[in-house]
């Protein structure tokens, strides 16, 4: 294997011995974070249920193809046994939203009493589910705009640079240093709710359309009909956020969504990847969540509701 080391971004150098990080999940983003952290010297363990993924990670390490075509292979531990991860101080939760309850139960067994589990997942209610099992003091909330495509068990292709934004937490300092040391751009914010909803606006507008049409993100801008529906989804989700008193991190929801589609033009959304693999999607935690909250708040959510049911029917047919 070709073991490479990521250089920390300027100002992030640390003089302490890196503490281990536990990653919940074995998919594209879990592989990306594992490869970059391990390559920077951080001991990484991945906890998951996908047998082929765990075997490949244990055998070959976390493998990541970079934008220039080069490949990083970094050694990791991989297991399906929470008892093998007891005493974990820091955990990144990178499983699908529908897997959060299972991940929370595993973390209850292995996260230390003074540990911190940070959700960087799509959709809503992940923090609430983790808090039910772990307590508020052991749960952090964030979002990430880093993208990755899963090419096979333990192998992902990076989708360009992004950012990790995490809500401030008294136990976050060391994990922030570790992520910075692995080259991730980290922003600590006072309230992650706005960012979670900002990402939800983008996810509702882009993910289901790319999954239904079988196209990368940028193709939505090239198809007038798709672009119109994308804008309607963005408007609906932003309206629900406004009704709930959430101040989004942008003024123009449609412009923000189109900017993301343009910047990630070649990327395949996570929902498209799920549909192509015949895997369960996160539509319930994305368009489904917006539909339920919109109906409760009295906000029209017709397009989100249609997408919720269409993806459910389409994904069922693909399996």
C-alpha positions in Angstrom: 0.0 0.0 0.0 1.1 3.6 -0.7 0.9 5.4 2.7 0.8 9.1 2.4 0.6 11.8 5.0 -1.7 14.8 4.8 -0.1 18.2 5.7 -2.0 20.2 8.3 -3.4 23.5 7.2 -1.5 26.6 8.3 -1.7 27.3 12.0 -3.1 23.9 13.0 0.2 22.2 14.0 0.0 20.5 17.4 2.7 19.2 19.7 0.6 16.5 21.5 0.3 12.8 20.7 -2.9 12.4 18.6 -5.8 10.7 20.5 -7.7 7.9 18.8 -10.9 8.7 16.9 -13.8 6.3 16.5 -15.9 6.6 13.3 -19.4 5.3 13.1 -19.9 4.1 9.6 -18.1 2.5 6.7 -19.5 4.4 3.7 -18.0 7.1 1.5 -17.6 9.9 4.0 -16.5 7.6 6.8 -13.8 6.3 4.5 -12.7 9.8 3.5 -12.5 11.0 7.2 -10.8 7.8 8.2 -8.2 8.0 5.4 -7.3 11.6 6.1 -7.2 11.3 9.9 -5.1 8.1 9.8 -2.7 9.5 7.2 -2.1 12.5 9.5 -1.1 10.1 12.3 -4.4 9.7 14.2 -5.3 6.2 15.3 -8.7 5.4 13.7 -11.2 2.7 14.4 -14.4 2.3 12.3 -17.4 0.7 13.8 -20.0 -0.6 11.3 -22.2 -3.5 10.1 -21.2 -3.8 6.4 -19.2 -7.1 6.4 -17.4 -6.5 3.0 -16.5 -2.9 4.0 -15.1 -4.0 7.4 -13.1 -6.7 5.8 -11.6 -4.4 3.2 -10.8 -1.7 5.7 -9.1 -4.1 8.0 -7.1 -5.7 5.2 -6.2 -2.8 3.0 -6.8 0.3 5.1 -9.0 3.2 4.2 -8.3 4.0 0.6 -9.0 7.4 -0.9 -8.6 8.6 -4.5 -7.8 12.3 -4.6 -8.8 14.8 -7.2 -5.4 14.5 -9.0 -5.8 10.7 -9.3 -3.3 9.8 -6.6 -4.4 7.3 -3.9 -4.0 7.5 -0.1 -4.1 4.2 1.7 -4.0 4.5 5.5 -4.2 1.8 8.2 -7.3 1.6 10.3 -9.0 -0.8 12.7 -12.5 -1.9 11.6 -15.0 -3.9 13.7 -18.7 -4.6 14.2 -18.2 -5.1 17.9 -18.9 -2.1 20.2 -17.1 -3.8 23.1 -13.9 -3.6 21.0 -14.2 0.2 21.1 -14.8 0.7 24.9 -13.5 3.9 26.3 -13.6 5.9 23.1 -13.0 9.6 23.8 -14.0 11.1 20.5 -16.5 9.7 17.9 -17.6 11.0 14.5 -21.1 9.8 13.5 -21.2 9.3 9.8 -23.9 6.7 9.3 -27.1 7.3 7.3 -29.9 9.0 9.2 -32.0 5.9 9.4 -29.0 4.1 11.1 -28.6 6.7 13.9 -30.6 4.8 16.5 -28.4 1.7 16.0 -25.3 3.8 16.1 -26.5 5.6 19.3 -27.0 2.2 21.0 -23.5 1.1 20.1 -22.0 4.4 21.3 -23.8 4.0 24.6 -21.7 0.8 25.1 -18.3 2.2 24.0 -18.2 6.0 24.4 -16.4 7.1 27.6 -18.3 8.9 30.3 -16.5 12.1 29.4 -16.4 11.4 25.7 -18.0 13.3 22.8 -19.8 12.0 19.7 -20.2 14.6 16.9 -22.9 14.0 14.3 -21.9 15.2 10.8 -24.9 13.5 9.2 -27.6 14.6 6.7 -31.2 15.3 7.8 -32.9 16.3 11.0 -33.2 14.8 14.5 -29.8 13.0 14.6 -28.7 15.0 17.6 -32.0 14.3 19.4 -31.6 10.5 18.8 -28.0 10.5 20.0 -28.9 12.5 23.1 -31.6 10.0 24.1 -28.9 7.4 24.4 -25.9 9.4 25.5 -27.1 12.5 27.2 -26.7 16.1 26.1 -23.2 16.5 27.5 -21.8 13.8 25.2 -23.3 14.9 21.9 -22.1 17.5 19.5 -23.8 18.7 16.2 -22.2 19.7 13.0 -22.4 19.6 9.2 -19.8 18.9 6.5 -19.7 20.0 2.9 -17.0 17.5 2.0 -18.1 15.1 -0.6 -17.1 11.6 -1.5 -18.2 8.8 -3.8 -18.0 5.1 -2.6 -16.3 3.1 -5.3 -16.1 -0.2 -3.4 -15.6 -1.6 0.0 -13.1 0.6 1.8 -12.5 2.7 -1.3 -13.8 6.3 -1.9 -13.1 9.1 -4.3 -12.8 12.6 -2.8 -15.3 15.1 -4.1 -13.2 18.3 -3.6 -12.6 20.5 -0.6 -15.3 21.6 1.8 -15.7 22.6 5.4 -16.6 21.0 8.7 -18.8 23.3 10.9 -19.5 22.2 14.5 -21.4 23.8 17.3 -19.3 24.9 20.1 -18.9 22.4 22.9 -16.6 22.4 26.0 -15.1 19.0 25.0 -14.5 19.9 21.4 -11.0 21.3 21.5 -8.9 18.2 20.9 -11.1 16.9 18.2 -10.9 20.3 16.4 -7.1 20.1 16.5 -7.1 16.5 15.1 -9.4 17.5 12.2 -7.3 20.6 11.5 -4.2 18.4 11.6 -5.7 16.1 8.9 -6.2 19.1 6.6 -9.9 19.6 7.3 -11.2 23.1 7.4 -13.1 23.5 10.7 -15.4 26.3 11.7 -16.7 26.4 15.3 -20.1 28.1 15.4 -22.4 29.2 18.3 -25.5 27.4 16.9 -25.4 24.6 14.3 -29.1 24.5 13.8 -29.0 27.2 11.1 -26.3 25.3 9.3 -28.2 22.0 9.6 -31.2 23.6 8.0 -29.0 25.3 5.4 -27.7 21.9 4.4 -31.3 20.6 4.5 -32.3 23.2 1.9 -29.6 22.1 -0.4 -30.2 18.4 0.2 -34.0 18.6 -0.4 -33.4 20.5 -3.6 -30.6 18.4 -5.1 -30.5 14.9 -3.8 -33.9 13.5 -4.8 -33.8 15.1 -8.3 -30.4 13.6 -9.0 -31.5 10.2 -7.7 -34.6 10.2 -9.9 -32.9 11.5 -13.0 -29.7 9.5 -12.5 -27.5 12.5 -13.1 -24.6 14.4 -11.3 -25.4 17.6 -9.5 -24.5 20.0 -12.2 -26.9 18.5 -14.7 -29.8 19.9 -12.8 -28.7 23.4 -13.9 -28.7 22.3 -17.6 -32.3 21.0 -17.6 -34.9 23.8 -17.3 -37.6 21.5 -15.8 -35.2 20.1 -13.2 -33.9 23.6 -12.4 -37.5 24.8 -11.8 -38.3 21.9 -9.5 -35.0 22.4 -7.7 -36.0 26.0 -7.0 -39.4 25.1 -5.7 -37.9 22.6 -3.3 -35.5 25.2 -2.1 -38.2 27.7 -1.5 -40.4 25.2 0.4 -37.7 24.1 2.7 -36.6 27.7 3.4 -40.2 28.6 4.2 -40.5 25.8 6.7 -37.2 26.9 8.4 -38.5 30.5 8.6 -41.8 29.3 10.1 -39.7 27.5 12.8 -37.7 30.6 13.6 -34.5 29.3 12.0 -32.3 32.0 10.4 -30.6 30.3 7.4 -27.0 31.0 6.7 -27.9 32.6 3.3 -30.5 35.1 2.1 -31.4 33.6 -1.2 -32.2 29.8 -1.0 -32.3 29.3 -4.7 -29.0 31.1 -5.4 -27.4 29.1 -2.6 -28.6 25.7 -4.0 -27.6 26.6 -7.5 -24.1 27.6 -6.3 -23.7 24.3 -4.6 -24.8 22.4 -7.7 -22.3 24.5 -9.7 -19.4 23.9 -7.3 -20.1 20.2 -7.1 -21.2 19.7 -10.7 -19.4 16.4 -11.2 -20.5 14.9 -7.9 -23.0 12.1 -7.5 -25.2 12.9 -4.5 -25.4 10.5 -1.7 -29.0 9.7 -2.5 -28.1 8.9 -6.1 -25.3 6.6 -4.9 -27.8 4.9 -2.5 -30.3 4.3 -5.3 -27.7 3.0 -7.7 -26.6 0.5 -5.0 -30.1 -0.5 -4.2 -29.6 0.8 -0.7 -32.1 2.5 1.6 -32.1 6.3 1.1 -32.3 9.1 3.6 -35.4 10.6 2.0 -37.4 10.2 5.3 -34.9 12.4 7.2 -34.8 15.0 4.3 -37.9 15.6 2.3 -40.0 13.5 4.7 -38.8 15.6 7.7 -39.5 18.8 5.9 -43.0 17.6 4.9 -43.9 16.6 8.5 -42.6 19.8 10.0 -44.2 21.9 7.2 -47.6 20.4 7.8 -47.3 21.0 11.5 -46.3 24.6 10.9 -49.0 25.2 8.3 -46.5 25.7 5.5 -47.3 24.3 2.0 -44.8 21.4 1.2 -46.4 19.9 -1.9 -43.1 19.4 -3.8 -41.3 17.9 -0.8 -44.2 15.5 -0.2 -44.2 14.4 -3.8 -40.4 13.8 -3.8 -40.6 11.9 -0.5 -43.1 9.5 -1.9 -41.5 9.3 -5.4 -38.1 8.4 -4.0 -39.7 5.9 -1.6 -41.4 4.2 -4.5 -38.4 4.4 -6.9 -35.9 3.1 -4.3 -38.2 0.2 -3.5 -38.4 -0.7 -7.2 -34.6 -0.6 -7.5 -34.0 -3.1 -4.6 
